[in-house]
Amino acid sequence: MKKNLAVVGYGGMGGWHAEHARHSDVVNLVGVYDIKPERNELARSRGIHAYNTFEELLADPNVEIITIATPNDSHCPIAVAALEAGKHVICEKPVTVSSALLEKMIDAAKRNNRIFTVHQNRRWDHEILAVKELKEKNDLGYIFNVESRVHGSRGIPGDWRGKKEHGGGMLLDWGVHLIDQAIFAFPDDPIVSIYARLDHITNQEVDDGCRVIMKFESGLQYYVEVGTSNFISLPRFYVQGVNGTAVIQDWGRPIKIVTCNQWFEENVTPIKAAQGITKTMAPRDDKTITTYERPLPQADVHDFYRNVCKAIDGIEPQLVTHDQIRRVMKVMEAAFESDRTGEAVRTYI
Ligand SMILES: NC(=O)c1ccc[n+]([C@@H]2O[C@H](COP(=O)([O-])OP(=O)(O)OC[C@H]3O[C@@H](n4cnc5c(N)ncnc54)[C@H](O)[C@@H]3O)[C@@H](O)[C@H]2O)c1
């Protein structure tokens, strides 16, 4: 039996959740609520029931799950009220704007024995699944460096995303996805230091881009970069292992893997490089490497809601766990601190 879902916040992402529910095999959209009457009117014009108030939605015994898709600063009070009303809660990312508020949300979930999780939909991105597969198949041997970048050229989108009071800025917006992906792909490796620089190219109030270096206990360095002033984009992923290198040039592109099958090369011929010559940077003899491409793994983002429903029924543990949600929040807090102090922050996250 499908579970009844209501969506709070019928903007860009709330619209996505509502549309997604129409094609879902596990949830059924019973209605939406937005603080702006015109958004409720829009929902009604699309044949979707819209509640007049949040209280009316909470009081509807039909509603089992509430998905929160409002600006980041409002997630905590909405989630706590929904959990206290006995609803299960899916919160959009970033879960909230501080660890202190996150603990209030987790407490409310535990007190009311409800499922509380975060829509980390980008764990189903084909590109991060390809990086995870690379690690699991051991194509490159020990992976010592991952670079994960997303680049745009239009600054910060929307209105509230440019405001600190609403939890704006790109670290909380896109950084959260890339950090969650790092923890998803390398789950058992504690993060022992974080160094971050935030950009303020088009906005002084909040960051319009970020660069975060996470050092894992194993020695892995995982670099996350979000840019919104990039008129030329760098590859989505660049991964180095001791036996090779892999690259994913762009969304949806296959992963290209080059592995080394013979470390030593006889008679490397120097190449001319700019105003000098170099052997060190000369391309390898093709005989010493193997080059191949692999299609990206397939995934179905509906699996997120399928998992939430199974977790509600006690059949499966929830995939996006409280522990992971806490870790991501702590990494973002350490990144803000590192940017403020200009120093790396020692952590054990
Ligand atoms: N997971 C993803 O891929 C993804 C993508 C985009 C946005 N998001 C997240 O979704 C959330 C919403 O982002 P968006 O792009 O849809 O923003 P948006 O501005 O398009 O929509 C937000 C909506 O919430 C409404 N709202 C504001 N306060 C409210 C309240 N107290 N109660 C009810 N409605 C309220 C606004 O009127 C607006 O219609 C953010 O947390 C954002 O980070 C996630």
The ligand as an SDF file (V2000), in Angstrom:
LIG
                    3D

 44 48  0  0  0  0  0  0  0  0999 V2000
   18.0400   17.8300   -3.3390 N   0  0  0  0  0  0  0  0  0  0  0  0
   18.1660   18.6590   -4.3620 C   0  0  0  0  0  0  0  0  0  0  0  0
   18.6620   18.2880   -5.4260 O   0  0  0  0  0  0  0  0  0  0  0  0
   17.6730   20.0720   -4.2320 C   0  0  0  0  0  0  0  0  0  0  0  0
   17.5750   20.9060   -5.3540 C   0  0  0  0  0  0  0  0  0  0  0  0
   17.0710   22.1940   -5.1660 C   0  0  0  0  0  0  0  0  0  0  0  0
   16.7120   22.6310   -3.9010 C   0  0  0  0  0  0  0  0  0  0  0  0
   16.8460   21.7970   -2.8280 N   0  0  0  0  0  0  0  0  0  0  0  0
   16.4840   22.2440   -1.4700 C   0  0  0  0  0  0  0  0  0  0  0  0
   15.0790   22.4080   -1.4200 O   0  0  0  0  0  0  0  0  0  0  0  0
   14.7620   23.4890   -0.5480 C   0  0  0  0  0  0  0  0  0  0  0  0
   13.9170   24.4940   -1.3090 C   0  0  0  0  0  0  0  0  0  0  0  0
   14.6730   25.0030   -2.4010 O   0  0  0  0  0  0  0  0  0  0  0  0
   13.9280   25.5450   -3.7100 P   0  0  0  0  0  0  0  0  0  0  0  0
   14.9550   25.6760   -4.7600 O   0  0  0  0  0  0  0  0  0  0  0  0
   12.7310   24.7030   -4.0030 O   0  0  0  0  0  0  0  0  0  0  0  0
   13.4800   26.9850   -3.2170 O   0  0  0  0  0  0  0  0  0  0  0  0
   12.2550   27.8350   -3.7800 P   0  0  0  0  0  0  0  0  0  0  0  0
   12.4880   29.2230   -3.3470 O   0  0  0  0  0  0  0  0  0  0  0  0
   12.0550   27.5420   -5.2340 O   0  0  0  0  0  0  0  0  0  0  0  0
   10.9880   27.2330   -3.0080 O   0  0  0  0  0  0  0  0  0  0  0  0
   10.8070   27.3590   -1.6290 C   0  0  0  0  0  0  0  0  0  0  0  0
    9.3130   27.4810   -1.3690 C   0  0  0  0  0  0  0  0  0  0  0  0
    9.0960   27.4120    0.0330 O   0  0  0  0  0  0  0  0  0  0  0  0
    8.0820   28.3560    0.3710 C   0  0  0  0  0  0  0  0  0  0  0  0
    8.2100   28.6500    1.7960 N   0  0  0  0  0  0  0  0  0  0  0  0
    9.0770   29.4600    2.4300 C   0  0  0  0  0  0  0  0  0  0  0  0
    8.9120   29.4120    3.7660 N   0  0  0  0  0  0  0  0  0  0  0  0
    7.8940   28.5290    3.9800 C   0  0  0  0  0  0  0  0  0  0  0  0
    7.2440   28.0580    5.1440 C   0  0  0  0  0  0  0  0  0  0  0  0
    7.6320   28.4500    6.3660 N   0  0  0  0  0  0  0  0  0  0  0  0
    6.2250   27.1860    4.9940 N   0  0  0  0  0  0  0  0  0  0  0  0
    5.8160   26.7920    3.7750 C   0  0  0  0  0  0  0  0  0  0  0  0
    6.3880   27.2250    2.6270 N   0  0  0  0  0  0  0  0  0  0  0  0
    7.4300   28.0720    2.7320 C   0  0  0  0  0  0  0  0  0  0  0  0
    8.3370   29.5220   -0.5610 C   0  0  0  0  0  0  0  0  0  0  0  0
    7.1920   30.3480   -0.6900 O   0  0  0  0  0  0  0  0  0  0  0  0
    8.7300   28.8110   -1.8510 C   0  0  0  0  0  0  0  0  0  0  0  0
    7.6210   28.5790   -2.6880 O   0  0  0  0  0  0  0  0  0  0  0  0
   16.0820   24.0480   -0.0480 C   0  0  0  0  0  0  0  0  0  0  0  0
   16.4070   23.4940    1.1950 O   0  0  0  0  0  0  0  0  0  0  0  0
   17.0840   23.5860   -1.0910 C   0  0  0  0  0  0  0  0  0  0  0  0
   18.3860   23.4380   -0.5970 O   0  0  0  0  0  0  0  0  0  0  0  0
   17.3040   20.5360   -2.9780 C   0  0  0  0  0  0  0  0  0  0  0  0
  1  2  1  0
  2  3  2  0
  2  4  1  0
  4  5  1  0
  4 44  2  0
  5  6  2  0
  6  7  1  0
  7  8  2  0
  8  9  1  0
  8 44  1  0
  9 10  1  0
  9 42  1  0
 10 11  1  0
 11 12  1  0
 11 40  1  0
 12 13  1  0
 13 14  1  0
 14 15  2  0
 14 16  1  0
 14 17  1  0
 17 18  1  0
 18 19  2  0
 18 20  1  0
 18 21  1  0
 21 22  1  0
 22 23  1  0
 23 24  1  0
 23 38  1  0
 24 25  1  0
 25 26  1  0
 25 36  1  0
 26 27  1  0
 26 35  1  0
 27 28  2  0
 28 29  1  0
 29 30  1  0
 29 35  2  0
 30 31  1  0
 30 32  2  0
 32 33  1  0
 33 34  2  0
 34 35  1  0
 36 37  1  0
 36 38  1  0
 38 39  1  0
 40 41  1  0
 40 42  1  0
 42 43  1  0
M  CHG  2   8   1  16  -1
M  END
$$$$
